[in-house]
Amino acid sequence: MDAEIKEIVQVMDDIINDTSVPRNIRRAVADAKELVLKKEGDPVVNITEAIYILDEASNDINMPMHTRTQVWQIMGALESYREKIKG
């Protein structure tokens, strides 16, 4: 796993372990993390699916603002990484 993905996963773990974040949002971030780390299938497709999950979760009105900012940062990092591996 390269350094970019490690950083992204670390921020995801921070959200997943933050009990001030609603459970459904933590679950969505965990699902997205699973896709990012998935070994099977096309990594570009997996990352795209993860971005969609995070985008949907970021629209939840119950999401704390600091978490929303983290989710947007994760999405941006995943989009950059996806473009990089597309080559």
C-alpha positions as CSV (number, residue, x, y, z in Angstrom):
1,M,0.0,0.0,0.0
2,D,1.5,3.3,-0.9
3,A,1.8,6.4,1.3
4,E,-1.1,8.3,-0.2
5,I,-3.5,5.5,0.5
6,K,-2.1,5.0,4.0
7,E,-2.8,8.7,4.8
8,I,-6.4,8.5,3.4
9,V,-7.1,5.3,5.4
10,Q,-5.7,6.9,8.5
11,V,-8.2,9.8,8.2
12,M,-11.0,7.3,7.5
13,D,-10.0,5.4,10.7
14,D,-10.2,8.6,12.6
15,I,-13.8,9.1,11.5
16,I,-14.8,5.5,12.0
17,N,-13.5,5.6,15.6
18,D,-15.0,9.0,16.4
19,T,-18.1,8.3,18.6
20,S,-19.4,11.9,18.0
21,V,-20.1,10.9,14.4
22,P,-23.5,9.3,13.7
23,R,-23.2,5.5,13.2
24,N,-24.6,5.5,9.7
25,I,-21.9,8.0,8.6
26,R,-19.2,5.9,10.3
27,R,-20.6,2.8,8.5
28,A,-20.5,4.6,5.1
29,V,-16.8,5.6,5.7
30,A,-16.0,2.0,6.7
31,D,-17.7,0.7,3.6
32,A,-15.7,3.2,1.5
33,K,-12.5,2.2,3.3
34,E,-13.1,-1.5,2.5
35,L,-13.5,-0.6,-1.2
36,V,-10.2,1.5,-1.2
37,L,-8.3,-1.4,0.4
38,K,-10.0,-4.1,-1.8
39,K,-7.5,-6.3,-3.7
40,E,-10.0,-7.7,-6.2
41,G,-11.3,-5.9,-9.2
42,D,-10.2,-2.7,-10.9
43,P,-8.8,-0.2,-8.3
44,V,-10.2,2.7,-10.4
45,V,-13.7,1.3,-10.1
46,N,-13.3,0.5,-6.4
47,I,-12.1,4.1,-5.7
48,T,-14.9,5.6,-7.8
49,E,-17.5,3.6,-5.8
50,A,-15.9,4.7,-2.5
51,I,-16.1,8.3,-3.7
52,Y,-19.8,7.9,-4.4
53,I,-20.5,6.4,-1.0
54,L,-18.6,9.3,0.7
55,D,-20.4,11.9,-1.5
56,E,-23.8,10.5,-0.4
57,A,-22.7,10.4,3.2
58,S,-21.5,14.0,3.1
59,N,-25.0,15.2,2.3
60,D,-26.3,13.9,5.6
61,I,-27.6,16.8,7.7
62,N,-26.5,15.1,10.9
63,M,-22.8,15.0,9.9
64,P,-20.7,17.2,12.2
65,M,-19.0,20.0,10.2
66,H,-15.5,18.9,11.0
67,T,-16.3,15.4,9.8
68,R,-17.8,16.8,6.6
69,T,-14.6,18.7,5.9
70,Q,-12.6,15.5,6.5
71,V,-14.8,13.6,4.2
72,W,-14.4,16.2,1.5
73,Q,-10.6,16.0,1.9
74,I,-10.7,12.2,1.6
75,M,-12.8,12.5,-1.6
76,G,-10.4,15.0,-3.1
77,A,-7.4,12.8,-2.2
78,L,-9.1,9.7,-3.7
79,E,-10.0,11.6,-6.9
80,S,-6.3,12.7,-7.2
81,Y,-5.1,9.1,-6.5
82,R,-7.6,7.7,-9.0
83,E,-6.4,10.0,-11.8
84,K,-2.8,9.1,-10.9
85,I,-3.4,5.3,-11.2
86,K,-5.5,5.8,-14.4
87,G,-2.2,6.9,-16.0
